[in-house]
Each structure stands twice: as structure tokens, then as C-alpha cells.
Amino acid sequence: MKKRRVILALLISAAGASPDADAANLAFVQCLFAQSRSAHAARLSPEQFEAALAGRCQAEERVLAGAAPNVGATAQEARQMVVEDYRRTVELEPELKRLGELCRSHPDQCRY
């Protein structure tokens, strides 16, 4: 539910946004997800990722705040949402690997 509120807030703030704000928002979001991909490749724990993300994408966030001053809290929520998604991915990874192994060994049991 919280994720929906953050997305809704981004959509509402984007409705009146300038092209500069749109570009800044895109750069910020791309930076957040690039950090998530890099952390996953480096096999960081969720705690390590959260600590690393706190010091990253700050330039993009400053540009976004300059282009759309009303998104400060939303940007922080976006950071937290990326951390929570990363945490869930790390937690689910062992289960998904087991499911993949099961499907490879019994493909008839893995139909949609």
C-alpha cells in the first residue's frame, strides 16, 4: 500500500512538472535502480546496500530538488522503497533458486 502512495505522489507531482523536472526525476530513479543492480551483483546485504545508497545519487537528488522543490519527502520515500525492494529480493532469492531447480527437474509441474 505504501508503494502505491509513493507512486501516486510521484504521478501527482509529475502532472505539473516541467520537462527539466521530468528529466531530473528520470535520472534520479535510474540512479537508484542502477545502485540496486550493482549491489545485487556485489552480493551486498540489505543493510550494506541501505548504507551505501545513503551516500549515492545525491547529485541527481539535488538536481531533482532544484527542478521540483516539492519532491523532497517523495525522493526519500523512493530511496526507502528501493531499499525495501532490494531486501525482499535478497530474502526471496533462495526460495526462487529452489523453485528453479524444481522446475528444471520436473518441468511438467511448473506450468502456468
Summary of the structure (lengths in Angstrom):
residues: 112
radius of gyration: 17.5
end to end distance: 26.8
largest distance: 54.6
contacts: 289
relative contact order: 0.14
helix: 86%
strand: 0%
